[in-house]
Amino acid sequence: MLNSENAFKNAISELNASNKQITFAELIAQVWGNETVEIYIGDTAEDIKLDESTQKCVSVLIGKVIAAYAECLVLNCCFMDQQTKMPKLGNIVCLNERAIRTITIIDDSGTIKDSFLSTRDNKIVKKLFQHDNK
């Protein structure tokens, strides 16, 4: 986590110092190029209906950041092969940065879903940050 935090701080500091303007997609590619990321785009991919309830499955892309140009983030995404029903790589996706609601690198820091906490957790989180800064 600290590596990504510092990488973003350094990249943004360098951009500010050079007065260079880049897009969000280009910043992601600069900091997380060649990394595997999870991107929540905010839509519901499907609704799974059970007896008396419905579970919404959100739209998430998982892939390796290849490049970026302007507002386009290019990913090598994982997809479910319809013949073998197994996940495969090689689906090249061009994603408009405006579609990205949340993005995280896939590492041992949890998933996007893990980051959505209850508002009741705010004091615990504040204590974690205070402890982290010491």
N, CA, C and O atoms as CSV, one atom per row, in Angstrom:
chain,resi,resn,atom,element,x,y,z
A,1,MET,N,N,0.826,-1.192,0.000
A,1,MET,CA,C,0.000,0.000,0.000
A,1,MET,C,C,0.867,1.251,0.000
A,1,MET,O,O,0.607,2.196,-0.745
A,2,LEU,N,N,1.899,1.252,0.840
A,2,LEU,CA,C,2.761,2.416,0.939
A,2,LEU,C,C,3.478,2.692,-0.378
A,2,LEU,O,O,3.706,3.850,-0.727
A,3,ASN,N,N,3.838,1.633,-1.115
A,3,ASN,CA,C,4.492,1.829,-2.407
A,3,ASN,C,C,3.586,2.576,-3.368
A,3,ASN,O,O,4.032,3.510,-4.034
A,4,SER,N,N,2.309,2.178,-3.453
A,4,SER,CA,C,1.370,2.874,-4.333
A,4,SER,C,C,1.129,4.293,-3.857
A,4,SER,O,O,1.061,5.223,-4.661
A,5,GLU,N,N,0.999,4.458,-2.553
A,5,GLU,CA,C,0.771,5.796,-2.002
A,5,GLU,C,C,1.924,6.721,-2.384
A,5,GLU,O,O,1.699,7.834,-2.859
A,6,ASN,N,N,3.146,6.266,-2.180
A,6,ASN,CA,C,4.312,7.075,-2.526
A,6,ASN,C,C,4.448,7.270,-4.028
A,6,ASN,O,O,4.847,8.345,-4.476
A,7,ALA,N,N,4.127,6.256,-4.806
A,7,ALA,CA,C,4.216,6.375,-6.262
A,7,ALA,C,C,3.271,7.456,-6.771
A,7,ALA,O,O,3.635,8.240,-7.648
A,8,PHE,N,N,2.054,7.501,-6.223
A,8,PHE,CA,C,1.115,8.542,-6.636
A,8,PHE,C,C,1.588,9.921,-6.184
A,8,PHE,O,O,1.540,10.879,-6.956
A,9,LYS,N,N,2.043,10.024,-4.937
A,9,LYS,CA,C,2.539,11.311,-4.446
A,9,LYS,C,C,3.692,11.813,-5.299
A,9,LYS,O,O,3.723,12.983,-5.680
A,10,ASN,N,N,4.647,10.928,-5.603
A,10,ASN,CA,C,5.805,11.326,-6.406
A,10,ASN,C,C,5.404,11.736,-7.816
A,10,ASN,O,O,5.872,12.753,-8.329
A,11,ALA,N,N,4.537,10.944,-8.440
A,11,ALA,CA,C,4.106,11.259,-9.809
A,11,ALA,C,C,3.390,12.603,-9.856
A,11,ALA,O,O,3.631,13.405,-10.757
A,12,ILE,N,N,2.521,12.848,-8.900
A,12,ILE,CA,C,1.779,14.108,-8.881
A,12,ILE,C,C,2.705,15.279,-8.571
A,12,ILE,O,O,2.562,16.351,-9.160
A,13,SER,N,N,3.643,15.090,-7.662
A,13,SER,CA,C,4.616,16.152,-7.364
A,13,SER,C,C,5.435,16.509,-8.595
A,13,SER,O,O,5.651,17.685,-8.888
A,14,GLU,N,N,5.894,15.480,-9.319
A,14,GLU,CA,C,6.675,15.722,-10.543
A,14,GLU,C,C,5.841,16.452,-11.597
A,14,GLU,O,O,6.336,17.356,-12.271
A,15,LEU,N,N,4.586,16.059,-11.733
A,15,LEU,CA,C,3.709,16.731,-12.700
A,15,LEU,C,C,3.486,18.186,-12.308
A,15,LEU,O,O,3.530,19.077,-13.156
A,16,ASN,N,N,3.247,18.422,-11.022
A,16,ASN,CA,C,3.044,19.797,-10.558
A,16,ASN,C,C,4.297,20.633,-10.759
A,16,ASN,O,O,4.208,21.790,-11.168
A,17,ALA,N,N,5.467,20.062,-10.477
A,17,ALA,CA,C,6.730,20.786,-10.624
A,17,ALA,C,C,7.020,21.132,-12.084
A,17,ALA,O,O,7.562,22.195,-12.384
A,18,SER,N,N,6.654,20.227,-12.981
A,18,SER,CA,C,6.922,20.468,-14.399
A,18,SER,C,C,5.777,21.204,-15.093
A,18,SER,O,O,5.876,21.571,-16.263
A,19,ASN,N,N,4.684,21.411,-14.347
A,19,ASN,CA,C,3.497,22.076,-14.888
A,19,ASN,C,C,2.886,21.295,-16.048
A,19,ASN,O,O,2.188,21.862,-16.889
A,20,LYS,N,N,3.149,20.004,-16.087
A,20,LYS,CA,C,2.631,19.139,-17.145
A,20,LYS,C,C,1.223,18.672,-16.794
A,20,LYS,O,O,0.947,18.336,-15.642
A,21,GLN,N,N,0.352,18.651,-17.760
A,21,GLN,CA,C,-1.021,18.209,-17.572
A,21,GLN,C,C,-1.214,16.850,-18.245
A,21,GLN,O,O,-0.933,16.696,-19.434
A,22,ILE,N,N,-1.690,15.875,-17.486
A,22,ILE,CA,C,-2.042,14.582,-18.070
A,22,ILE,C,C,-3.426,14.199,-17.572
A,22,ILE,O,O,-3.932,14.780,-16.612
A,23,THR,N,N,-4.028,13.230,-18.222
A,23,THR,CA,C,-5.361,12.786,-17.842
A,23,THR,C,C,-5.278,11.769,-16.706
A,23,THR,O,O,-4.204,11.271,-16.369
A,24,PHE,N,N,-6.439,11.477,-16.128
A,24,PHE,CA,C,-6.526,10.457,-15.087
A,24,PHE,C,C,-6.037,9.116,-15.614
A,24,PHE,O,O,-5.281,8.420,-14.937
A,25,ALA,N,N,-6.467,8.749,-16.822
A,25,ALA,CA,C,-6.048,7.475,-17.423
A,25,ALA,C,C,-4.532,7.428,-17.576
A,25,ALA,O,O,-3.909,6.404,-17.293
A,26,GLU,N,N,-3.944,8.517,-18.018
A,26,GLU,CA,C,-2.490,8.561,-18.190
A,26,GLU,C,C,-1.763,8.471,-16.839
A,26,GLU,O,O,-0.694,7.867,-16.752
A,27,LEU,N,N,-2.332,9.061,-15.803
A,27,LEU,CA,C,-1.742,8.949,-14.469
A,27,LEU,C,C,-1.786,7.508,-13.984
A,27,LEU,O,O,-0.808,7.004,-13.432
A,28,ILE,N,N,-2.912,6.851,-14.188
A,28,ILE,CA,C,-3.033,5.439,-13.798
A,28,ILE,C,C,-1.993,4.604,-14.536
A,28,ILE,O,O,-1.330,3.763,-13.929
A,29,ALA,N,N,-1.847,4.827,-15.835
A,29,ALA,CA,C,-0.873,4.062,-16.630
A,29,ALA,C,C,0.556,4.364,-16.187
A,29,ALA,O,O,1.412,3.480,-16.202
A,30,GLN,N,N,0.813,5.601,-15.797
A,30,GLN,CA,C,2.161,5.973,-15.351
A,30,GLN,C,C,2.507,5.289,-14.035
A,30,GLN,O,O,3.615,4.778,-13.873
A,31,VAL,N,N,1.578,5.277,-13.107
A,31,VAL,CA,C,1.861,4.731,-11.778
A,31,VAL,C,C,1.662,3.218,-11.732
A,31,VAL,O,O,2.462,2.505,-11.127
A,32,TRP,N,N,0.608,2.731,-12.363
A,32,TRP,CA,C,0.265,1.313,-12.283
A,32,TRP,C,C,0.449,0.577,-13.606
A,32,TRP,O,O,-0.149,-0.481,-13.802
A,33,GLY,N,N,1.257,1.107,-14.513
A,33,GLY,CA,C,1.517,0.411,-15.767
A,33,GLY,C,C,2.052,-0.989,-15.506
A,33,GLY,O,O,2.931,-1.179,-14.665
A,34,ASN,N,N,1.519,-1.965,-16.230
A,34,ASN,CA,C,1.892,-3.379,-16.106
A,34,ASN,C,C,1.363,-4.046,-14.843
A,34,ASN,O,O,1.662,-5.216,-14.604
A,35,GLU,N,N,0.593,-3.343,-14.038
A,35,GLU,CA,C,0.004,-3.922,-12.828
A,35,GLU,C,C,-1.405,-4.427,-13.139
A,35,GLU,O,O,-2.061,-3.947,-14.063
A,36,THR,N,N,-1.849,-5.392,-12.359
A,36,THR,CA,C,-3.207,-5.906,-12.491
A,36,THR,C,C,-4.114,-5.082,-11.589
A,36,THR,O,O,-3.827,-4.884,-10.408
A,37,VAL,N,N,-5.208,-4.607,-12.161
A,37,VAL,CA,C,-6.123,-3.734,-11.434
A,37,VAL,C,C,-7.547,-4.265,-11.493
A,37,VAL,O,O,-7.909,-5.062,-12.359
A,38,GLU,N,N,-8.330,-3.795,-10.545
A,38,GLU,CA,C,-9.761,-4.064,-10.487
A,38,GLU,C,C,-10.450,-2.718,-10.647
A,38,GLU,O,O,-10.147,-1.770,-9.922
A,39,ILE,N,N,-11.379,-2.633,-11.600
A,39,ILE,CA,C,-12.046,-1.368,-11.884
A,39,ILE,C,C,-13.552,-1.548,-11.747
A,39,ILE,O,O,-14.163,-2.362,-12.439
A,40,TYR,N,N,-14.129,-0.780,-10.851
A,40,TYR,CA,C,-15.578,-0.761,-10.679
A,40,TYR,C,C,-16.115,0.363,-11.549
A,40,TYR,O,O,-15.728,1.520,-11.384
A,41,ILE,N,N,-17.011,0.025,-12.481
A,41,ILE,CA,C,-17.533,1.044,-13.386
A,41,ILE,C,C,-18.941,1.502,-13.009
A,41,ILE,O,O,-19.543,2.312,-13.714
A,42,GLY,N,N,-19.461,0.985,-11.903
A,42,GLY,CA,C,-20.672,1.552,-11.337
A,42,GLY,C,C,-21.984,1.011,-11.824
A,42,GLY,O,O,-23.027,1.380,-11.285
A,43,ASP,N,N,-21.983,0.167,-12.801
A,43,ASP,CA,C,-23.222,-0.395,-13.303
A,43,ASP,C,C,-23.441,-1.764,-12.681
A,43,ASP,O,O,-22.533,-2.355,-12.096
A,44,THR,N,N,-24.657,-2.251,-12.818
A,44,THR,CA,C,-24.963,-3.601,-12.374
A,44,THR,C,C,-24.849,-4.527,-13.565
A,44,THR,O,O,-25.529,-4.332,-14.572
A,45,ALA,N,N,-24.000,-5.527,-13.460
A,45,ALA,CA,C,-23.805,-6.466,-14.561
A,45,ALA,C,C,-25.001,-7.399,-14.691
A,45,ALA,O,O,-25.445,-7.708,-15.797
A,46,GLU,N,N,-25.515,-7.843,-13.550
A,46,GLU,CA,C,-26.676,-8.725,-13.568
A,46,GLU,C,C,-27.317,-8.758,-12.188
A,46,GLU,O,O,-26.691,-8.413,-11.187
A,47,ASP,N,N,-28.558,-9.174,-12.155
A,47,ASP,CA,C,-29.277,-9.374,-10.902
A,47,ASP,C,C,-29.521,-10.865,-10.744
A,47,ASP,O,O,-30.070,-11.511,-11.636
A,48,ILE,N,N,-29.111,-11.403,-9.610
A,48,ILE,CA,C,-29.361,-12.812,-9.321
A,48,ILE,C,C,-30.573,-12.871,-8.396
A,48,ILE,O,O,-30.525,-12.407,-7.256
A,49,LYS,N,N,-31.655,-13.448,-8.905
A,49,LYS,CA,C,-32.895,-13.507,-8.137
A,49,LYS,C,C,-33.007,-14.839,-7.427
A,49,LYS,O,O,-32.974,-15.904,-8.045
A,50,LEU,N,N,-33.140,-14.753,-6.106
A,50,LEU,CA,C,-33.357,-15.924,-5.277
A,50,LEU,C,C,-34.823,-15.939,-4.868
A,50,LEU,O,O,-35.598,-15.114,-5.352
A,51,ASP,N,N,-35.214,-16.829,-4.014
A,51,ASP,CA,C,-36.621,-16.952,-3.640
A,51,ASP,C,C,-37.280,-15.613,-3.331
A,51,ASP,O,O,-38.233,-15.216,-4.001
A,52,GLU,N,N,-36.778,-14.926,-2.327
A,52,GLU,CA,C,-37.421,-13.686,-1.930
A,52,GLU,C,C,-36.460,-12.502,-1.896
A,52,GLU,O,O,-36.746,-11.482,-1.268
A,53,SER,N,N,-35.335,-12.638,-2.563
A,53,SER,CA,C,-34.369,-11.544,-2.573
A,53,SER,C,C,-33.652,-11.486,-3.915
A,53,SER,O,O,-33.670,-12.430,-4.704
A,54,THR,N,N,-33.032,-10.354,-4.136
A,54,THR,CA,C,-32.260,-10.147,-5.350
A,54,THR,C,C,-30.872,-9.665,-4.964
A,54,THR,O,O,-30.726,-8.740,-4.165
A,55,GLN,N,N,-29.856,-10.298,-5.534
A,55,GLN,CA,C,-28.483,-9.879,-5.291
A,55,GLN,C,C,-27.959,-9.223,-6.557
A,55,GLN,O,O,-27.976,-9.821,-7.632
A,56,LYS,N,N,-27.494,-7.993,-6.422
A,56,LYS,CA,C,-26.950,-7.265,-7.565
A,56,LYS,C,C,-25.461,-7.571,-7.705
A,56,LYS,O,O,-24.711,-7.497,-6.732
A,57,CYS,N,N,-25.046,-7.911,-8.905
A,57,CYS,CA,C,-23.634,-8.153,-9.204
A,57,CYS,C,C,-23.118,-6.940,-9.970
A,57,CYS,O,O,-23.568,-6.662,-11.082
A,58,VAL,N,N,-22.185,-6.232,-9.381
A,58,VAL,CA,C,-21.688,-5.001,-9.978
A,58,VAL,C,C,-20.740,-5.293,-11.134
A,58,VAL,O,O,-20.153,-6.370,-11.226
A,59,SER,N,N,-20.610,-4.315,-12.002
A,59,SER,CA,C,-19.717,-4.439,-13.153
A,59,SER,C,C,-18.290,-4.104,-12.739
A,59,SER,O,O,-17.982,-2.974,-12.359
A,60,VAL,N,N,-17.437,-5.100,-12.821
A,60,VAL,CA,C,-16.033,-4.941,-12.463
A,60,VAL,C,C,-15.191,-5.507,-13.601
A,60,VAL,O,O,-15.446,-6.609,-14.085
A,61,LEU,N,N,-14.203,-4.756,-14.016
A,61,LEU,CA,C,-13.216,-5.242,-14.978
A,61,LEU,C,C,-11.944,-5.577,-14.204
A,61,LEU,O,O,-11.543,-4.839,-13.304
A,62,ILE,N,N,-11.320,-6.683,-14.559
A,62,ILE,CA,C,-10.043,-7.059,-13.954
A,62,ILE,C,C,-9.061,-7.291,-15.091
A,62,ILE,O,O,-9.300,-8.108,-15.980
A,63,GLY,N,N,-7.961,-6.565,-15.049
A,63,GLY,CA,C,-6.988,-6.718,-16.118
A,63,GLY,C,C,-5.690,-6.001,-15.812
A,63,GLY,O,O,-5.548,-5.337,-14.785
A,64,LYS,N,N,-4.748,-6.151,-16.730
A,64,LYS,CA,C,-3.435,-5.516,-16.607
A,64,LYS,C,C,-3.451,-4.200,-17.380
A,64,LYS,O,O,-3.914,-4.142,-18.519
A,65,VAL,N,N,-2.942,-3.148,-16.747
A,65,VAL,CA,C,-2.846,-1.843,-17.409
A,65,VAL,C,C,-1.756,-1.930,-18.471
A,65,VAL,O,O,-0.596,-2.203,-18.163
A,66,ILE,N,N,-2.139,-1.695,-19.723
A,66,ILE,CA,C,-1.192,-1.748,-20.835
A,66,ILE,C,C,-0.660,-0.359,-21.173
A,66,ILE,O,O,0.548,-0.148,-21.285
A,67,ALA,N,N,-1.598,0.589,-21.333
A,67,ALA,CA,C,-1.212,1.931,-21.762
A,67,ALA,C,C,-2.386,2.869,-21.570
A,67,ALA,O,O,-3.476,2.465,-21.164
A,68,ALA,N,N,-2.134,4.136,-21.875
A,68,ALA,CA,C,-3.204,5.131,-21.869
A,68,ALA,C,C,-2.895,6.170,-22.920
A,68,ALA,O,O,-1.737,6.490,-23.189
A,69,TYR,N,N,-3.947,6.685,-23.504
A,69,TYR,CA,C,-3.819,7.813,-24.420
A,69,TYR,C,C,-5.009,8.719,-24.169
A,69,TYR,O,O,-6.162,8.304,-24.287
A,70,ALA,N,N,-4.714,9.962,-23.823
A,70,ALA,CA,C,-5.761,10.922,-23.477
A,70,ALA,C,C,-6.656,10.301,-22.404
A,70,ALA,O,O,-6.163,9.912,-21.345
A,71,GLU,N,N,-7.954,10.201,-22.659
A,71,GLU,CA,C,-8.884,9.674,-21.661
A,71,GLU,C,C,-9.131,8.176,-21.791
A,71,GLU,O,O,-10.036,7.640,-21.151
A,72,CYS,N,N,-8.345,7.504,-22.604
A,72,CYS,CA,C,-8.534,6.069,-22.848
A,72,CYS,C,C,-7.495,5.255,-22.078
A,72,CYS,O,O,-6.290,5.415,-22.275
A,73,LEU,N,N,-7.979,4.385,-21.204
A,73,LEU,CA,C,-7.116,3.453,-20.489
A,73,LEU,C,C,-7.223,2.109,-21.194
A,73,LEU,O,O,-8.325,1.593,-21.380
A,74,VAL,N,N,-6.092,1.539,-21.588
A,74,VAL,CA,C,-6.077,0.280,-22.324
A,74,VAL,C,C,-5.669,-0.840,-21.379
A,74,VAL,O,O,-4.650,-0.757,-20.695
A,75,LEU,N,N,-6.491,-1.898,-21.354
A,75,LEU,CA,C,-6.286,-3.022,-20.439
A,75,LEU,C,C,-6.281,-4.336,-21.187
A,75,LEU,O,O,-6.973,-4.494,-22.193
A,76,ASN,N,N,-5.496,-5.279,-20.691
A,76,ASN,CA,C,-5.589,-6.667,-21.124
A,76,ASN,C,C,-6.436,-7.339,-20.057
A,76,ASN,O,O,-5.949,-7.652,-18.971
A,77,CYS,N,N,-7.709,-7.559,-20.374
A,77,CYS,CA,C,-8.659,-8.021,-19.356
A,77,CYS,C,C,-8.840,-9.526,-19.358
A,77,CYS,O,O,-8.650,-10.212,-20.363
A,78,CYS,N,N,-9.212,-9.996,-18.201
A,78,CYS,CA,C,-9.611,-11.382,-18.024
A,78,CYS,C,C,-11.067,-11.506,-18.462
A,78,CYS,O,O,-11.876,-10.607,-18.234
A,79,PHE,N,N,-11.383,-12.616,-19.085
A,79,PHE,CA,C,-12.766,-12.863,-19.489
A,79,PHE,C,C,-13.072,-14.344,-19.331
A,79,PHE,O,O,-12.164,-15.172,-19.251
A,80,MET,N,N,-14.332,-14.663,-19.289
A,80,MET,CA,C,-14.757,-16.050,-19.141
A,80,MET,C,C,-14.960,-16.640,-20.538
A,80,MET,O,O,-15.857,-16.223,-21.270
A,81,ASP,N,N,-14.121,-17.611,-20.901
A,81,ASP,CA,C,-14.231,-18.285,-22.188
A,81,ASP,C,C,-15.560,-19.047,-22.219
A,81,ASP,O,O,-15.814,-19.893,-21.362
A,82,GLN,N,N,-16.389,-18.749,-23.192
A,82,GLN,CA,C,-17.724,-19.334,-23.249
A,82,GLN,C,C,-17.703,-20.823,-23.602
A,82,GLN,O,O,-18.654,-21.543,-23.298
A,83,GLN,N,N,-16.638,-21.284,-24.236
A,83,GLN,CA,C,-16.557,-22.706,-24.578
A,83,GLN,C,C,-16.045,-23.545,-23.419
A,83,GLN,O,O,-16.602,-24.597,-23.108
A,84,THR,N,N,-14.970,-23.069,-22.777
A,84,THR,CA,C,-14.365,-23.862,-21.700
A,84,THR,C,C,-14.902,-23.495,-20.317
A,84,THR,O,O,-14.708,-24.234,-19.351
A,85,LYS,N,N,-15.577,-22.352,-20.231
A,85,LYS,CA,C,-16.085,-21.824,-18.951
A,85,LYS,C,C,-14.951,-21.559,-17.956
A,85,LYS,O,O,-15.140,-21.619,-16.742
A,86,MET,N,N,-13.779,-21.267,-18.501
A,86,MET,CA,C,-12.600,-20.962,-17.690
A,86,MET,C,C,-12.153,-19.525,-17.979
A,86,MET,O,O,-12.319,-19.039,-19.098
A,87,PRO,N,N,-11.590,-18.849,-16.983
A,87,PRO,CA,C,-11.086,-17.494,-17.228
A,87,PRO,C,C,-9.851,-17.516,-18.123
A,87,PRO,O,O,-8.995,-18.395,-18.018
A,88,LYS,N,N,-9.785,-16.517,-19.011
A,88,LYS,CA,C,-8.651,-16.381,-19.924
A,88,LYS,C,C,-8.232,-14.928,-19.989
A,88,LYS,O,O,-8.996,-14.032,-19.632
A,89,LEU,N,N,-7.012,-14.700,-20.448
A,89,LEU,CA,C,-6.512,-13.351,-20.696
A,89,LEU,C,C,-6.547,-13.081,-22.189
A,89,LEU,O,O,-6.652,-14.002,-22.999
A,90,GLY,N,N,-6.457,-11.805,-22.542
A,90,GLY,CA,C,-6.342,-11.461,-23.952
A,90,GLY,C,C,-7.472,-10.625,-24.504
A,90,GLY,O,O,-7.475,-10.309,-25.694
A,91,ASN,N,N,-8.436,-10.255,-23.674
A,91,ASN,CA,C,-9.507,-9.379,-24.135
A,91,ASN,C,C,-9.026,-7.940,-23.958
A,91,ASN,O,O,-9.063,-7.407,-22.849
A,92,ILE,N,N,-8.578,-7.312,-25.036
A,92,ILE,CA,C,-8.070,-5.948,-24.967
A,92,ILE,C,C,-9.261,-5.001,-24.898
A,92,ILE,O,O,-10.119,-4.985,-25.781
A,93,VAL,N,N,-9.291,-4.210,-23.820
A,93,VAL,CA,C,-10.405,-3.306,-23.562
A,93,VAL,C,C,-9.889,-1.878,-23.543
A,93,VAL,O,O,-8.887,-1.575,-22.896
A,94,CYS,N,N,-10.583,-1.009,-24.258
A,94,CYS,CA,C,-10.311,0.426,-24.205
A,94,CYS,C,C,-11.421,1.052,-23.371
A,94,CYS,O,O,-12.589,1.029,-23.760
A,95,LEU,N,N,-11.056,1.603,-22.237
A,95,LEU,CA,C,-12.030,2.122,-21.280
A,95,LEU,C,C,-11.893,3.628,-21.180
A,95,LEU,O,O,-10.806,4.148,-20.931
A,96,ASN,N,N,-13.004,4.328,-21.377
A,96,ASN,CA,C,-13.007,5.767,-21.187
A,96,ASN,C,C,-12.858,6.042,-19.697
A,96,ASN,O,O,-13.601,5.488,-18.887
A,97,GLU,N,N,-11.913,6.884,-19.332
A,97,GLU,CA,C,-11.655,7.155,-17.921
A,97,GLU,C,C,-12.878,7.682,-17.191
A,97,GLU,O,O,-12.977,7.542,-15.972
A,98,ARG,N,N,-13.806,8.280,-17.911
A,98,ARG,CA,C,-15.014,8.824,-17.267
A,98,ARG,C,C,-15.940,7.718,-16.772
A,98,ARG,O,O,-16.836,7.972,-15.967
A,99,ALA,N,N,-15.730,6.498,-17.246
A,99,ALA,CA,C,-16.538,5.365,-16.797
A,99,ALA,C,C,-16.028,4.783,-15.487
A,99,ALA,O,O,-16.727,4.007,-14.836
A,100,ILE,N,N,-14.811,5.154,-15.099
A,100,ILE,CA,C,-14.206,4.575,-13.898
A,100,ILE,C,C,-14.777,5.250,-12.658
A,100,ILE,O,O,-14.642,6.459,-12.470
A,101,ARG,N,N,-15.415,4.444,-11.819
A,101,ARG,CA,C,-15.896,4.956,-10.531
A,101,ARG,C,C,-14.819,4.755,-9.469
A,101,ARG,O,O,-14.545,5.653,-8.673
A,102,THR,N,N,-14.221,3.586,-9.464
A,102,THR,CA,C,-13.184,3.258,-8.488
A,102,THR,C,C,-12.220,2.280,-9.138
A,102,THR,O,O,-12.623,1.410,-9.910
A,103,ILE,N,N,-10.942,2.435,-8.816
A,103,ILE,CA,C,-9.927,1.529,-9.342
A,103,ILE,C,C,-8.930,1.225,-8.231
A,103,ILE,O,O,-8.569,2.103,-7.447
A,104,THR,N,N,-8.497,-0.010,-8.173
A,104,THR,CA,C,-7.479,-0.389,-7.195
A,104,THR,C,C,-6.560,-1.437,-7.806
A,104,THR,O,O,-6.962,-2.238,-8.650
A,105,ILE,N,N,-5.332,-1.403,-7.357
A,105,ILE,CA,C,-4.377,-2.413,-7.776
A,105,ILE,C,C,-4.706,-3.709,-7.030
A,105,ILE,O,O,-5.151,-3.673,-5.882
A,106,ILE,N,N,-4.491,-4.824,-7.669
A,106,ILE,CA,C,-4.746,-6.102,-7.014
A,106,ILE,C,C,-3.463,-6.541,-6.319
A,106,ILE,O,O,-2.468,-6.904,-6.947
A,107,ASP,N,N,-3.534,-6.491,-5.008
A,107,ASP,CA,C,-2.416,-6.918,-4.165
A,107,ASP,C,C,-3.007,-7.478,-2.881
A,107,ASP,O,O,-4.160,-7.908,-2.866
A,108,ASP,N,N,-2.250,-7.478,-1.836
A,108,ASP,CA,C,-2.733,-8.037,-0.570
A,108,ASP,C,C,-3.508,-7.028,0.274
A,108,ASP,O,O,-3.758,-7.278,1.453
A,109,SER,N,N,-3.895,-5.888,-0.313
A,109,SER,CA,C,-4.592,-4.840,0.439
A,109,SER,C,C,-6.102,-4.948,0.347
A,109,SER,O,O,-6.799,-4.034,0.788
A,110,GLY,N,N,-6.623,-6.006,-0.195
A,110,GLY,CA,C,-8.074,-6.162,-0.286
A,110,GLY,C,C,-8.624,-5.750,-1.631
A,110,GLY,O,O,-7.902,-5.231,-2.482
A,111,THR,N,N,-9.903,-5.986,-1.812
A,111,THR,CA,C,-10.581,-5.661,-3.060
A,111,THR,C,C,-11.365,-4.364,-2.896
A,111,THR,O,O,-11.453,-3.813,-1.799
A,112,ILE,N,N,-11.923,-3.891,-3.984
A,112,ILE,CA,C,-12.765,-2.697,-3.913
A,112,ILE,C,C,-13.920,-2.942,-2.946
A,112,ILE,O,O,-14.250,-2.080,-2.131
A,113,LYS,N,N,-14.527,-4.114,-3.040
A,113,LYS,CA,C,-15.662,-4.432,-2.168
A,113,LYS,C,C,-15.263,-4.341,-0.699
A,113,LYS,O,O,-16.058,-3.905,0.133
A,114,ASP,N,N,-14.032,-4.751,-0.373
A,114,ASP,CA,C,-13.548,-4.682,1.003
A,114,ASP,C,C,-13.433,-3.239,1.502
A,114,ASP,O,O,-13.476,-2.994,2.707
A,115,SER,N,N,-13.289,-2.289,0.582
A,115,SER,CA,C,-13.101,-0.886,0.953
A,115,SER,C,C,-14.405,-0.178,1.288
A,115,SER,O,O,-14.380,0.881,1.917
A,116,PHE,N,N,-15.542,-0.732,0.887
A,116,PHE,CA,C,-16.821,-0.109,1.194
A,116,PHE,C,C,-17.219,-0.479,2.618
A,116,PHE,O,O,-17.700,-1.581,2.881
A,117,LEU,N,N,-17.010,0.454,3.516
A,117,LEU,CA,C,-17.266,0.229,4.928
A,117,LEU,C,C,-18.563,0.914,5.344
A,117,LEU,O,O,-19.155,1.673,4.576
A,118,SER,N,N,-18.981,0.638,6.543
A,118,SER,CA,C,-20.132,1.307,7.133
A,118,SER,C,C,-19.678,2.644,7.698
A,118,SER,O,O,-18.517,2.795,8.079
A,119,THR,N,N,-20.579,3.610,7.754
A,119,THR,CA,C,-20.232,4.891,8.366
A,119,THR,C,C,-19.922,4.718,9.843
A,119,THR,O,O,-19.282,5.579,10.447
A,120,ARG,N,N,-20.363,3.627,10.426
A,120,ARG,CA,C,-20.064,3.344,11.837
A,120,ARG,C,C,-18.583,3.020,12.049
A,120,ARG,O,O,-18.101,3.022,13.181
A,121,ASP,N,N,-17.869,2.744,10.967
A,121,ASP,CA,C,-16.454,2.380,11.056
A,121,ASP,C,C,-15.528,3.586,11.030
A,121,ASP,O,O,-14.310,3.420,11.102
A,122,ASN,N,N,-16.071,4.796,10.930
A,122,ASN,CA,C,-15.217,5.969,10.728
A,122,ASN,C,C,-14.222,6.204,11.862
A,122,ASN,O,O,-13.097,6.627,11.598
A,123,LYS,N,N,-14.592,5.947,13.098
A,123,LYS,CA,C,-13.664,6.154,14.218
A,123,LYS,C,C,-12.531,5.129,14.188
A,123,LYS,O,O,-11.386,5.443,14.512
A,124,ILE,N,N,-12.863,3.917,13.801
A,124,ILE,CA,C,-11.841,2.869,13.698
A,124,ILE,C,C,-10.836,3.234,12.609
A,124,ILE,O,O,-9.627,3.095,12.796
A,125,VAL,N,N,-11.346,3.700,11.473
A,125,VAL,CA,C,-10.473,4.072,10.356
A,125,VAL,C,C,-9.586,5.246,10.749
A,125,VAL,O,O,-8.392,5.259,10.449
A,126,LYS,N,N,-10.170,6.227,11.420
A,126,LYS,CA,C,-9.372,7.380,11.857
A,126,LYS,C,C,-8.234,6.928,12.764
A,126,LYS,O,O,-7.110,7.410,12.627
A,127,LYS,N,N,-8.507,6.016,13.681
A,127,LYS,CA,C,-7.458,5.496,14.572
A,127,LYS,C,C,-6.378,4.755,13.792
A,127,LYS,O,O,-5.195,4.851,14.116
A,128,LEU,N,N,-6.791,4.015,12.763
A,128,LEU,CA,C,-5.813,3.307,11.932
A,128,LEU,C,C,-4.858,4.291,11.252
A,128,LEU,O,O,-3.650,4.062,11.209
A,129,PHE,N,N,-5.408,5.387,10.721
A,129,PHE,CA,C,-4.560,6.387,10.067
A,129,PHE,C,C,-3.655,7.084,11.078
A,129,PHE,O,O,-2.497,7.371,10.775
A,130,GLN,N,N,-4.164,7.354,12.264
A,130,GLN,CA,C,-3.332,7.977,13.295
A,130,GLN,C,C,-2.179,7.060,13.685
A,130,GLN,O,O,-1.045,7.508,13.853
A,131,HIS,N,N,-2.481,5.776,13.826
A,131,HIS,CA,C,-1.443,4.788,14.175
A,131,HIS,C,C,-0.442,4.656,13.037
A,131,HIS,O,O,0.757,4.514,13.274
A,132,ASP,N,N,-0.933,4.702,11.794
A,132,ASP,CA,C,-0.090,4.556,10.599
A,132,ASP,C,C,0.888,5.713,10.454
A,132,ASP,O,O,1.988,5.527,9.934
A,133,ASN,N,N,0.505,6.901,10.903
A,133,ASN,CA,C,1.348,8.085,10.754
A,133,ASN,C,C,2.445,8.179,11.809
A,133,ASN,O,O,3.306,9.055,11.722
A,134,LYS,N,N,2.429,7.304,12.792
A,134,LYS,CA,C,3.434,7.371,13.875
A,134,LYS,C,C,4.675,6.617,13.518
A,134,LYS,O,O,5.617,6.568,14.308
